[in-house]
């Protein structure tokens, strides 16, 4: 991953905001359930000779009991 890749965070929390009111700089993001991921993995398979390709977000999750 590039060192200058920004940390993932909710797009509505990127700019300073008062309680209950959010400012969204990029209007194309408004209404999305979450911020689009920038780091993706591409998977290519062949099953019975049929090529299958799909893309998936790379997500790190941690559970701390």
PDB file of N, CA, C and O in Angstrom:
ATOM      1  N   UNK A   1       0.841  -1.172   0.000  1.00  0.00           N
ATOM      2  CA  UNK A   1       0.000   0.000   0.000  1.00  0.00           C
ATOM      3  C   UNK A   1       0.890   1.239   0.000  1.00  0.00           C
ATOM      4  O   UNK A   1       1.943   1.247   0.637  1.00  0.00           O
ATOM      5  N   UNK A   2       0.480   2.267  -0.697  1.00  0.00           N
ATOM      6  CA  UNK A   2       1.261   3.497  -0.698  1.00  0.00           C
ATOM      7  C   UNK A   2       1.258   4.154   0.686  1.00  0.00           C
ATOM      8  O   UNK A   2       0.260   4.105   1.405  1.00  0.00           O
ATOM      9  N   UNK A   3       2.380   4.764   1.044  1.00  0.00           N
ATOM     10  CA  UNK A   3       2.483   5.428   2.342  1.00  0.00           C
ATOM     11  C   UNK A   3       1.564   6.635   2.455  1.00  0.00           C
ATOM     12  O   UNK A   3       1.173   7.015   3.559  1.00  0.00           O
ATOM     13  N   UNK A   4       1.217   7.240   1.324  1.00  0.00           N
ATOM     14  CA  UNK A   4       0.380   8.442   1.371  1.00  0.00           C
ATOM     15  C   UNK A   4      -1.119   8.137   1.235  1.00  0.00           C
ATOM     16  O   UNK A   4      -1.925   9.057   1.095  1.00  0.00           O
ATOM     17  N   UNK A   5      -1.494   6.853   1.276  1.00  0.00           N
ATOM     18  CA  UNK A   5      -2.906   6.494   1.195  1.00  0.00           C
ATOM     19  C   UNK A   5      -3.607   6.956   2.475  1.00  0.00           C
ATOM     20  O   UNK A   5      -3.160   6.630   3.575  1.00  0.00           O
ATOM     21  N   UNK A   6      -4.696   7.708   2.341  1.00  0.00           N
ATOM     22  CA  UNK A   6      -5.368   8.205   3.546  1.00  0.00           C
ATOM     23  C   UNK A   6      -6.035   7.070   4.326  1.00  0.00           C
ATOM     24  O   UNK A   6      -6.401   6.039   3.762  1.00  0.00           O
ATOM     25  N   UNK A   7      -6.182   7.284   5.622  1.00  0.00           N
ATOM     26  CA  UNK A   7      -6.880   6.319   6.468  1.00  0.00           C
ATOM     27  C   UNK A   7      -8.353   6.324   6.082  1.00  0.00           C
ATOM     28  O   UNK A   7      -8.898   7.356   5.692  1.00  0.00           O
ATOM     29  N   UNK A   8      -8.982   5.183   6.190  1.00  0.00           N
ATOM     30  CA  UNK A   8     -10.411   5.140   5.891  1.00  0.00           C
ATOM     31  C   UNK A   8     -11.179   5.697   7.089  1.00  0.00           C
ATOM     32  O   UNK A   8     -10.855   5.414   8.242  1.00  0.00           O
ATOM     33  N   UNK A   9     -12.185   6.480   6.792  1.00  0.00           N
ATOM     34  CA  UNK A   9     -13.020   7.064   7.829  1.00  0.00           C
ATOM     35  C   UNK A   9     -14.358   7.432   7.204  1.00  0.00           C
ATOM     36  O   UNK A   9     -14.455   7.568   5.984  1.00  0.00           O
ATOM     37  N   UNK A  10     -15.381   7.592   8.017  1.00  0.00           N
ATOM     38  CA  UNK A  10     -16.675   8.006   7.466  1.00  0.00           C
ATOM     39  C   UNK A  10     -16.555   9.378   6.804  1.00  0.00           C
ATOM     40  O   UNK A  10     -16.039  10.314   7.413  1.00  0.00           O
ATOM     41  N   UNK A  11     -17.020   9.502   5.583  1.00  0.00           N
ATOM     42  CA  UNK A  11     -16.873  10.756   4.832  1.00  0.00           C
ATOM     43  C   UNK A  11     -17.544  11.934   5.522  1.00  0.00           C
ATOM     44  O   UNK A  11     -17.110  13.073   5.350  1.00  0.00           O
ATOM     45  N   UNK A  12     -18.596  11.686   6.300  1.00  0.00           N
ATOM     46  CA  UNK A  12     -19.310  12.780   6.949  1.00  0.00           C
ATOM     47  C   UNK A  12     -18.585  13.283   8.205  1.00  0.00           C
ATOM     48  O   UNK A  12     -18.985  14.291   8.787  1.00  0.00           O
ATOM     49  N   UNK A  13     -17.513  12.580   8.626  1.00  0.00           N
ATOM     50  CA  UNK A  13     -16.757  13.024   9.801  1.00  0.00           C
ATOM     51  C   UNK A  13     -15.406  13.643   9.436  1.00  0.00           C
ATOM     52  O   UNK A  13     -14.622  13.968  10.328  1.00  0.00           O
ATOM     53  N   UNK A  14     -15.126  13.809   8.166  1.00  0.00           N
ATOM     54  CA  UNK A  14     -13.822  14.323   7.728  1.00  0.00           C
ATOM     55  C   UNK A  14     -13.613  15.794   8.052  1.00  0.00           C
ATOM     56  O   UNK A  14     -12.489  16.213   8.325  1.00  0.00           O
ATOM     57  N   UNK A  15     -14.665  16.570   8.025  1.00  0.00           N
ATOM     58  CA  UNK A  15     -14.546  18.011   8.271  1.00  0.00           C
ATOM     59  C   UNK A  15     -15.092  18.331   9.661  1.00  0.00           C
ATOM     60  O   UNK A  15     -15.982  17.634  10.150  1.00  0.00           O
ATOM     61  N   UNK A  16     -14.565  19.385  10.306  1.00  0.00           N
ATOM     62  CA  UNK A  16     -15.081  19.761  11.620  1.00  0.00           C
ATOM     63  C   UNK A  16     -16.586  20.040  11.552  1.00  0.00           C
ATOM     64  O   UNK A  16     -17.085  20.556  10.553  1.00  0.00           O
ATOM     65  N   UNK A  17     -17.298  19.694  12.623  1.00  0.00           N
ATOM     66  CA  UNK A  17     -18.747  19.842  12.599  1.00  0.00           C
ATOM     67  C   UNK A  17     -19.285  20.042  14.011  1.00  0.00           C
ATOM     68  O   UNK A  17     -18.707  19.541  14.975  1.00  0.00           O
ATOM     69  N   UNK A  18     -20.376  20.764  14.135  1.00  0.00           N
ATOM     70  CA  UNK A  18     -21.041  20.859  15.444  1.00  0.00           C
ATOM     71  C   UNK A  18     -21.852  19.579  15.677  1.00  0.00           C
ATOM     72  O   UNK A  18     -22.017  18.775  14.759  1.00  0.00           O
ATOM     73  N   UNK A  19     -22.345  19.395  16.868  1.00  0.00           N
ATOM     74  CA  UNK A  19     -23.109  18.196  17.209  1.00  0.00           C
ATOM     75  C   UNK A  19     -24.357  18.092  16.335  1.00  0.00           C
ATOM     76  O   UNK A  19     -25.173  19.012  16.280  1.00  0.00           O
ATOM     77  N   UNK A  20     -24.489  16.947  15.650  1.00  0.00           N
ATOM     78  CA  UNK A  20     -25.692  16.674  14.867  1.00  0.00           C
ATOM     79  C   UNK A  20     -25.772  17.320  13.500  1.00  0.00           C
ATOM     80  O   UNK A  20     -26.774  17.149  12.805  1.00  0.00           O
ATOM     81  N   UNK A  21     -24.746  18.062  13.087  1.00  0.00           N
ATOM     82  CA  UNK A  21     -24.765  18.715  11.777  1.00  0.00           C
ATOM     83  C   UNK A  21     -23.429  18.438  11.101  1.00  0.00           C
ATOM     84  O   UNK A  21     -22.375  18.750  11.657  1.00  0.00           O
ATOM     85  N   UNK A  22     -23.463  17.857   9.913  1.00  0.00           N
ATOM     86  CA  UNK A  22     -22.233  17.441   9.235  1.00  0.00           C
ATOM     87  C   UNK A  22     -22.072  18.186   7.921  1.00  0.00           C
ATOM     88  O   UNK A  22     -23.051  18.512   7.250  1.00  0.00           O
ATOM     89  N   UNK A  23     -20.830  18.448   7.568  1.00  0.00           N
ATOM     90  CA  UNK A  23     -20.498  19.090   6.304  1.00  0.00           C
ATOM     91  C   UNK A  23     -19.818  18.062   5.418  1.00  0.00           C
ATOM     92  O   UNK A  23     -18.834  17.442   5.821  1.00  0.00           O
ATOM     93  N   UNK A  24     -20.339  17.883   4.215  1.00  0.00           N
ATOM     94  CA  UNK A  24     -19.760  16.936   3.268  1.00  0.00           C
ATOM     95  C   UNK A  24     -19.207  17.738   2.102  1.00  0.00           C
ATOM     96  O   UNK A  24     -19.965  18.352   1.350  1.00  0.00           O
ATOM     97  N   UNK A  25     -17.883  17.735   1.949  1.00  0.00           N
ATOM     98  CA  UNK A  25     -17.242  18.502   0.893  1.00  0.00           C
ATOM     99  C   UNK A  25     -17.517  17.937  -0.491  1.00  0.00           C
ATOM    100  O   UNK A  25     -17.796  18.690  -1.424  1.00  0.00           O
ATOM    101  N   UNK A  26     -17.442  16.616  -0.634  1.00  0.00           N
ATOM    102  CA  UNK A  26     -17.670  15.965  -1.923  1.00  0.00           C
ATOM    103  C   UNK A  26     -19.137  15.554  -2.002  1.00  0.00           C
ATOM    104  O   UNK A  26     -19.533  14.548  -1.412  1.00  0.00           O
ATOM    105  N   UNK A  27     -19.938  16.321  -2.723  1.00  0.00           N
ATOM    106  CA  UNK A  27     -21.378  16.080  -2.793  1.00  0.00           C
ATOM    107  C   UNK A  27     -21.728  14.741  -3.449  1.00  0.00           C
ATOM    108  O   UNK A  27     -22.839  14.243  -3.266  1.00  0.00           O
ATOM    109  N   UNK A  28     -20.804  14.155  -4.205  1.00  0.00           N
ATOM    110  CA  UNK A  28     -21.059  12.854  -4.831  1.00  0.00           C
ATOM    111  C   UNK A  28     -21.143  11.740  -3.780  1.00  0.00           C
ATOM    112  O   UNK A  28     -21.700  10.677  -4.053  1.00  0.00           O
ATOM    113  N   UNK A  29     -20.598  11.973  -2.594  1.00  0.00           N
ATOM    114  CA  UNK A  29     -20.627  10.965  -1.537  1.00  0.00           C
ATOM    115  C   UNK A  29     -21.923  10.986  -0.741  1.00  0.00           C
ATOM    116  O   UNK A  29     -22.251  10.006  -0.072  1.00  0.00           O
ATOM    117  N   UNK A  30     -22.654  12.072  -0.801  1.00  0.00           N
ATOM    118  CA  UNK A  30     -23.881  12.200  -0.006  1.00  0.00           C
ATOM    119  C   UNK A  30     -24.857  11.075  -0.305  1.00  0.00           C
ATOM    120  O   UNK A  30     -25.133  10.764  -1.464  1.00  0.00           O
ATOM    121  N   UNK A  31     -25.367  10.481   0.740  1.00  0.00           N
ATOM    122  CA  UNK A  31     -26.338   9.404   0.591  1.00  0.00           C
ATOM    123  C   UNK A  31     -25.730   8.017   0.551  1.00  0.00           C
ATOM    124  O   UNK A  31     -26.455   7.027   0.655  1.00  0.00           O
ATOM    125  N   UNK A  32     -24.415   7.918   0.403  1.00  0.00           N
ATOM    126  CA  UNK A  32     -23.791   6.601   0.410  1.00  0.00           C
ATOM    127  C   UNK A  32     -23.765   6.060   1.834  1.00  0.00           C
ATOM    128  O   UNK A  32     -23.570   6.831   2.774  1.00  0.00           O
ATOM    129  N   UNK A  33     -23.957   4.756   2.020  1.00  0.00           N
ATOM    130  CA  UNK A  33     -23.973   4.200   3.368  1.00  0.00           C
ATOM    131  C   UNK A  33     -22.611   4.229   4.046  1.00  0.00           C
ATOM    132  O   UNK A  33     -22.532   4.273   5.274  1.00  0.00           O
ATOM    133  N   UNK A  34     -21.536   4.205   3.261  1.00  0.00           N
ATOM    134  CA  UNK A  34     -20.192   4.297   3.813  1.00  0.00           C
ATOM    135  C   UNK A  34     -19.249   4.865   2.767  1.00  0.00           C
ATOM    136  O   UNK A  34     -19.600   4.968   1.591  1.00  0.00           O
ATOM    137  N   UNK A  35     -18.059   5.230   3.197  1.00  0.00           N
ATOM    138  CA  UNK A  35     -17.063   5.790   2.297  1.00  0.00           C
ATOM    139  C   UNK A  35     -16.556   4.693   1.361  1.00  0.00           C
ATOM    140  O   UNK A  35     -16.202   3.615   1.837  1.00  0.00           O
ATOM    141  N   UNK A  36     -16.508   4.926   0.053  1.00  0.00           N
ATOM    142  CA  UNK A  36     -15.969   3.920  -0.857  1.00  0.00           C
ATOM    143  C   UNK A  36     -14.508   3.608  -0.513  1.00  0.00           C
ATOM    144  O   UNK A  36     -13.719   4.513  -0.243  1.00  0.00           O
ATOM    145  N   UNK A  37     -14.171   2.356  -0.524  1.00  0.00           N
ATOM    146  CA  UNK A  37     -12.801   1.914  -0.204  1.00  0.00           C
ATOM    147  C   UNK A  37     -11.880   2.246  -1.370  1.00  0.00           C
ATOM    148  O   UNK A  37     -12.290   2.202  -2.530  1.00  0.00           O
ATOM    149  N   UNK A  38     -10.645   2.574  -1.055  1.00  0.00           N
ATOM    150  CA  UNK A  38      -9.674   2.887  -2.095  1.00  0.00           C
ATOM    151  C   UNK A  38      -8.796   1.695  -2.442  1.00  0.00           C
ATOM    152  O   UNK A  38      -8.219   1.647  -3.529  1.00  0.00           O
ATOM    153  N   UNK A  39      -8.689   0.740  -1.540  1.00  0.00           N
ATOM    154  CA  UNK A  39      -7.806  -0.403  -1.767  1.00  0.00           C
ATOM    155  C   UNK A  39      -8.661  -1.622  -2.053  1.00  0.00           C
ATOM    156  O   UNK A  39      -9.456  -2.039  -1.211  1.00  0.00           O
ATOM    157  N   UNK A  40      -8.503  -2.191  -3.228  1.00  0.00           N
ATOM    158  CA  UNK A  40      -9.321  -3.323  -3.653  1.00  0.00           C
ATOM    159  C   UNK A  40      -8.425  -4.460  -4.139  1.00  0.00           C
ATOM    160  O   UNK A  40      -7.281  -4.239  -4.534  1.00  0.00           O
ATOM    161  N   UNK A  41      -8.957  -5.665  -4.104  1.00  0.00           N
ATOM    162  CA  UNK A  41      -8.261  -6.843  -4.628  1.00  0.00           C
ATOM    163  C   UNK A  41      -9.079  -7.394  -5.792  1.00  0.00           C
ATOM    164  O   UNK A  41     -10.309  -7.421  -5.741  1.00  0.00           O
ATOM    165  N   UNK A  42      -8.391  -7.828  -6.831  1.00  0.00           N
ATOM    166  CA  UNK A  42      -9.039  -8.402  -8.003  1.00  0.00           C
ATOM    167  C   UNK A  42      -8.781  -9.907  -7.993  1.00  0.00           C
ATOM    168  O   UNK A  42      -7.632 -10.342  -7.917  1.00  0.00           O
ATOM    169  N   UNK A  43      -9.835 -10.689  -8.069  1.00  0.00           N
ATOM    170  CA  UNK A  43      -9.731 -12.147  -8.055  1.00  0.00           C
ATOM    171  C   UNK A  43     -10.149 -12.681  -9.427  1.00  0.00           C
ATOM    172  O   UNK A  43     -11.163 -12.267  -9.989  1.00  0.00           O
ATOM    173  N   UNK A  44      -9.353 -13.598  -9.946  1.00  0.00           N
ATOM    174  CA  UNK A  44      -9.656 -14.231 -11.236  1.00  0.00           C
ATOM    175  C   UNK A  44      -9.611 -15.746 -11.059  1.00  0.00           C
ATOM    176  O   UNK A  44      -8.603 -16.305 -10.627  1.00  0.00           O
ATOM    177  N   UNK A  45     -10.709 -16.389 -11.399  1.00  0.00           N
ATOM    178  CA  UNK A  45     -10.825 -17.834 -11.298  1.00  0.00           C
ATOM    179  C   UNK A  45     -11.260 -18.406 -12.636  1.00  0.00           C
ATOM    180  O   UNK A  45     -11.773 -17.699 -13.502  1.00  0.00           O
ATOM    181  N   UNK A  46     -11.042 -19.695 -12.779  1.00  0.00           N
ATOM    182  CA  UNK A  46     -11.561 -20.417 -13.933  1.00  0.00           C
ATOM    183  C   UNK A  46     -12.204 -21.687 -13.395  1.00  0.00           C
ATOM    184  O   UNK A  46     -11.532 -22.537 -12.810  1.00  0.00           O
ATOM    185  N   UNK A  47     -13.501 -21.804 -13.596  1.00  0.00           N
ATOM    186  CA  UNK A  47     -14.236 -22.977 -13.132  1.00  0.00           C
ATOM    187  C   UNK A  47     -14.857 -23.648 -14.343  1.00  0.00           C
ATOM    188  O   UNK A  47     -15.683 -23.058 -15.040  1.00  0.00           O
ATOM    189  N   UNK A  48     -14.453 -24.881 -14.584  1.00  0.00           N
ATOM    190  CA  UNK A  48     -14.915 -25.654 -15.741  1.00  0.00           C
ATOM    191  C   UNK A  48     -14.670 -24.876 -17.034  1.00  0.00           C
ATOM    192  O   UNK A  48     -15.482 -24.914 -17.958  1.00  0.00           O
ATOM    193  N   UNK A  49     -13.532 -24.166 -17.083  1.00  0.00           N
ATOM    194  CA  UNK A  49     -13.175 -23.422 -18.285  1.00  0.00           C
ATOM    195  C   UNK A  49     -13.856 -22.075 -18.430  1.00  0.00           C
ATOM    196  O   UNK A  49     -13.622 -21.367 -19.409  1.00  0.00           O
ATOM    197  N   UNK A  50     -14.687 -21.713 -17.480  1.00  0.00           N
ATOM    198  CA  UNK A  50     -15.399 -20.432 -17.539  1.00  0.00           C
ATOM    199  C   UNK A  50     -14.665 -19.423 -16.654  1.00  0.00           C
ATOM    200  O   UNK A  50     -14.576 -19.619 -15.442  1.00  0.00           O
ATOM    201  N   UNK A  51     -14.136 -18.346 -17.247  1.00  0.00           N
ATOM    202  CA  UNK A  51     -13.427 -17.360 -16.429  1.00  0.00           C
ATOM    203  C   UNK A  51     -14.399 -16.533 -15.581  1.00  0.00           C
ATOM    204  O   UNK A  51     -15.432 -16.066 -16.059  1.00  0.00           O
ATOM    205  N   UNK A  52     -14.035 -16.373 -14.325  1.00  0.00           N
ATOM    206  CA  UNK A  52     -14.836 -15.583 -13.396  1.00  0.00           C
ATOM    207  C   UNK A  52     -13.910 -14.560 -12.753  1.00  0.00           C
ATOM    208  O   UNK A  52     -12.870 -14.920 -12.200  1.00  0.00           O
ATOM    209  N   UNK A  53     -14.281 -13.296 -12.823  1.00  0.00           N
ATOM    210  CA  UNK A  53     -13.485 -12.221 -12.237  1.00  0.00           C
ATOM    211  C   UNK A  53     -14.380 -11.402 -11.317  1.00  0.00           C
ATOM    212  O   UNK A  53     -15.504 -11.054 -11.678  1.00  0.00           O
ATOM    213  N   UNK A  54     -13.872 -11.097 -10.125  1.00  0.00           N
ATOM    214  CA  UNK A  54     -14.607 -10.187  -9.265  1.00  0.00           C
ATOM    215  C   UNK A  54     -13.635  -9.367  -8.424  1.00  0.00           C
ATOM    216  O   UNK A  54     -12.494  -9.760  -8.185  1.00  0.00           O
ATOM    217  N   UNK A  55     -14.124  -8.230  -7.990  1.00  0.00           N
ATOM    218  CA  UNK A  55     -13.336  -7.285  -7.218  1.00  0.00           C
ATOM    219  C   UNK A  55     -13.925  -7.193  -5.817  1.00  0.00           C
ATOM    220  O   UNK A  55     -15.144  -7.198  -5.644  1.00  0.00           O
ATOM    221  N   UNK A  56     -13.052  -7.109  -4.819  1.00  0.00           N
ATOM    222  CA  UNK A  56     -13.524  -7.034  -3.441  1.00  0.00           C
ATOM    223  C   UNK A  56     -12.719  -5.983  -2.673  1.00  0.00           C
ATOM    224  O   UNK A  56     -11.527  -5.797  -2.919  1.00  0.00           O
ATOM    225  N   UNK A  57     -13.380  -5.309  -1.751  1.00  0.00           N
ATOM    226  CA  UNK A  57     -12.689  -4.356  -0.898  1.00  0.00           C
ATOM    227  C   UNK A  57     -11.761  -5.084   0.065  1.00  0.00           C
ATOM    228  O   UNK A  57     -12.092  -6.160   0.563  1.00  0.00           O
ATOM    229  N   UNK A  58     -10.602  -4.493   0.325  1.00  0.00           N
ATOM    230  CA  UNK A  58      -9.691  -5.038   1.325  1.00  0.00           C
ATOM    231  C   UNK A  58     -10.020  -4.322   2.633  1.00  0.00           C
ATOM    232  O   UNK A  58      -9.922  -3.099   2.729  1.00  0.00           O
ATOM    233  N   UNK A  59     -10.408  -5.097   3.626  1.00  0.00           N
ATOM    234  CA  UNK A  59     -10.856  -4.541   4.906  1.00  0.00           C
ATOM    235  C   UNK A  59     -10.139  -5.275   6.038  1.00  0.00           C
ATOM    236  O   UNK A  59     -10.067  -6.504   6.048  1.00  0.00           O
ATOM    237  N   UNK A  60      -9.618  -4.518   6.973  1.00  0.00           N
ATOM    238  CA  UNK A  60      -9.006  -5.088   8.163  1.00  0.00           C
ATOM    239  C   UNK A  60      -9.976  -4.873   9.320  1.00  0.00           C
ATOM    240  O   UNK A  60     -10.414  -3.755   9.589  1.00  0.00           O
ATOM    241  N   UNK A  61     -10.291  -5.948   9.980  1.00  0.00           N
ATOM    242  CA  UNK A  61     -11.175  -5.853  11.153  1.00  0.00           C
ATOM    243  C   UNK A  61     -10.471  -6.523  12.325  1.00  0.00           C
ATOM    244  O   UNK A  61      -9.761  -7.516  12.168  1.00  0.00           O
ATOM    245  N   UNK A  62     -10.686  -5.954  13.490  1.00  0.00           N
ATOM    246  CA  UNK A  62     -10.059  -6.469  14.694  1.00  0.00           C
ATOM    247  C   UNK A  62     -11.088  -6.496  15.806  1.00  0.00           C
ATOM    248  O   UNK A  62     -11.854  -5.547  15.977  1.00  0.00           O
ATOM    249  N   UNK A  63     -11.103  -7.576  16.557  1.00  0.00           N
ATOM    250  CA  UNK A  63     -11.988  -7.677  17.706  1.00  0.00           C
ATOM    251  C   UNK A  63     -11.128  -7.802  18.948  1.00  0.00           C
ATOM    252  O   UNK A  63     -10.287  -8.696  19.032  1.00  0.00           O
ATOM    253  N   UNK A  64     -11.325  -6.930  19.900  1.00  0.00           N
ATOM    254  CA  UNK A  64     -10.555  -6.946  21.138  1.00  0.00           C
ATOM    255  C   UNK A  64     -11.502  -7.267  22.287  1.00  0.00           C
ATOM    256  O   UNK A  64     -12.263  -6.405  22.728  1.00  0.00           O
ATOM    257  N   UNK A  65     -11.459  -8.506  22.773  1.00  0.00           N
ATOM    258  CA  UNK A  65     -12.383  -8.871  23.859  1.00  0.00           C
ATOM    259  C   UNK A  65     -12.026  -8.079  25.099  1.00  0.00           C
ATOM    260  O   UNK A  65     -12.674  -8.227  26.135  1.00  0.00           O
TER     261      UNK A  65
END
